[in-house]
Every structure is written in structure tokens, then in C-alpha cells.
């Protein structure tokens, strides 16, 4: 019953909620970002990060640093925090925490399959996989020739198995099929996660419904924009949209027939929450759309911490850390390429 | 008689002066041509630098947008491909500009593979004054130039767009507009590189001519 979580939540999840709120306090502030944006070299960035929670992960890295090294080590911090919370969690929180990583699992599966199609070494591909999305038999993905084999040999024993029912064909894996597989899996995952959160009820259902609906809507917009000018048909495009969210179903009908960014804008401006996002963009421009969406997402994720006794704080923390790592990646790239004037193009401040 | 001799000598003097003026004019023309090519060379180098900077930043931006797992070196295709772009070297028969000329053949059709490769090998083995194709492509294989038909620019544009999309497909078929922008930047940089090569050849050629004229004058 909504409103009575305070009676029982702390019994099983009180410790972990306190932990995650402590982790939240360790996120980088605007002052930290201002210092980082003024760095001249990647070693300067390492020096500034040594005073943050990333310090222990970067301190032993030798110079010269590379941007991928900084991202890799900062990701280790996220992975350690996650694993600590997962091993302390009981049901249903443990299942909730596992759901958060399925997106990375899908990305890793597609990475291995695509890389194998391009005749890359599987060990090289495994090094590029996200650590949160690893599972035991992931290396076996390299032997599959089509989706049926992919499912039968490897994925049937993974949490992604239920999402494969719409993808199983005997068609050979090629670039287009892999892309459709990626988006179909992600759609099935988001819908399943949404149903799980609704079943949990209470504040978790309310907050997570909002966050996942935003995720589904953003995906729909990105799929639309990225498929403009490609061979993806309108029907195929519509099949990739999730069956929930603010844009479902009428927004999806309109997005499916959009042929340029201005038509997408026309559709999205009918929805007040997205009007503010598209008002920041000039006509015909889509470069700043990602940043606008990230800013809106960060706002919603920070609001999740304003309420207690729900699982949304765990999801929000993980996503805020991922945003922070994206910020660090961008700042590192701008410093490495000597393009500090462009650093504020993609940095999204959290506090 | 004396008058005739005087007229003859004055005509000869005028001819010599005319030749000297002509020679000086040619020298000045060569110097101007050299300075023009030097200016173009420096401008193109600057343009290449800024285009490449823009391209690298757009690539980083695409990586930010799509995620590091979708844009990384481990996804580059190692299978053998037909070359999408090749460099054509032609030799001018012009006496003044006896130097090679580079032309970029962008986004050539890659439909035919081995059959055309055999045909091209045979063509290259024959001694001809025609253009000699050299490969400077990112993939192994052979290019085939798209026959540009006048009156069908839209078809050519569509084919070019398809080739561009095919090139990017190693990162997925639904890629961010930022990645497409990065592709265009690097494409422009490639064109600029070929222009730089041509301008550099002109610059070196005119520089040689100017130096020879200076040495001749000092001698």
C-alpha cells in the first residue's frame, strides 16, 4: 500500500539506502567540474580526481594517461559500489539491482556478435565489454552463426533469454539484423523492467515508472533521428518503440512517419515535458539534443532522492554515476585534443 | 651605307632589349606563380588542421552520445573489402607543367569484386600512356569508379549516400548524426590532402624554375 513503506522498508533495505545516499554525496560538484575544465593535461585531471572518490582507482596509473584509461578506472568505482550493494541486497531489491545491468549485458552481447562478424579476436572484444554486463558464457557468443544459435548455445541460460522470443530467426547475422536485435532486446528489457517496478508498487512504482517512461521516450526519439535516411522502414521503426511512456501510442504513430529533425520537433513539442527540451534547440539542429535529454534525465534522477523508502534511489545513483563518467570522458577528450573551448558542449552538471 | 648599319644595329639592340624584357616578365610570372602556390599550400594546411580537429571532436561527441561500446576500434571490420575511395595519378604531357596530378575517386561502386580485379591487373600490365591507378584505400580490394552520367546527379547522390552508410555500418545501422558529421569532416580532410599534394607539386616545380632562373642570372 502506497505511503506505508516507512513501516517496513528499513528492515531489509534501510542499510543499503543509507549507503547509496552516502555514495550520492560523493558525486562531483560544479566546483569540481570547474577545476577539471581548466586542466591543461590528462595528468592534471588525474591530480584533481585524486582528491575525489576516484582517487584510489587512478593513483597507480602511470603517465602518459589515455582518456580510455580514465574512463575505465572510474567505471571500476561504479562496479565496486554496485557489487557491494548487490551482495548485501535481499529480494526483491537484488532482482531490481540486477535489472539495472541488463542494458549493459545487451550492449556486450551486440559488441561480441558485431566484432565476431568483423573477424575480430574475441579476447580483444572481451576487454571492451562493460564490466556490469559480463556473464559466464559471454565468450561463447563468438561461435554463433545466427540468432537461433545465439539463443540456443548461450543466451538461453542468461537473464536475456525471455527477451529473445521476438528475435529468434534462422537468418544470418548481418549489420541490419544485429541492429534490429539490439533494439528489440532493449525494448523487451525496458518493458519487463517497467512491469517489474509496477508490480513492486508504492513509491518505487511511481518513481521508476516516470524514469523508465522518460527512457523509453528518449529511445523512441533517438531511434527516429538515427533512422532518418536509412533503409529502416516506417513499420520496422515503429516496432522498435517501447509499448509504454508518454509518447505511447499516438506519439509513436507520428514519430514513425517523420523524415527530418523538424518533423520530430513538431511531434515532441505537443508534449509539455518535452517542449522545454526542444525549445533549447534551433530549427534543423540536433547536435545539442543529447545534452538537453541528459540534463532533463539528471533533473529527474536527482528528484528521486527527495523521497525515501523506495528502490528508485539505487537506479538514480547508478545513472548519475554513469553520467558523471560520461562527463569525465568528454572533459578528458577536450583536454587531450586541446579543444577546451568546447568542453561545456556536453558536460551536464549534476549539482 | 652607314645609315643602314646604324638602323641594323638599333633593330638588333631593340630585339635584345625586347628579349630581356620578355625574360624578366617570365621570371616575374614564375615568382608570382610560386608565391601563389605557397599561399594556397599554407591556407590548405591550415584548413586541413581545422577540419581534422573538428572531425576528431565530432567522433568524440558521437562516442559520448552512442556509448563507448558502440564506437571503438575493436569494431573495425577486418574482412577484405573493395576500396570505397581511391587515388588516381595522371601525368600531364604539358611541356611547362611536366608533373603528375592527383585525383580522388570517392565512393566508387564496390559491387564487383574478383572479376574486375583480374581485368584491372591486365590493364595495369600493358604499357599505356593512360592514367595509372594507384591504391591508397583503407581496405584491401579494388575500386571501381562510378560512371557519372550527366543529367543523373540525384542517382549519383543516392549511391554516394549508400556508400557512406555502408562505411558507417561497422558501428551499427542506426548511428547518431554526430558520427555522420564526423565522417563528412574526415572526407573533406581527405579531399584537402589531395589538393595539398597537387599544390605542393606546383610549388616545388615553380620553385625549381625560379631557382634555375636566379642561377642563370648570377652566372
Interface residues (C-beta under 8 A of the other chain):
Chain A: X68 X71 X107 X108 X110 X111 X114 X115 X118 X119 X120 X124 X125 X127 X128 X129 X130 X175 X176 X178 X179 X182 X183 X222 X223 X225 X226 X227 X229 X230 X231 X232 X286 X287 X290 X326 X329 X330 X333 X334 X337 X339 X342 X345 X346
Chain B: X53 X56 X57 X60 X61 X63 X64 X65 X67 X68 X69 X70 X72 X74 X75 X76 X77 X78 X79 X161 X165 X169 X170 X172 X173 X174 X175 X176 X177 X178 X181
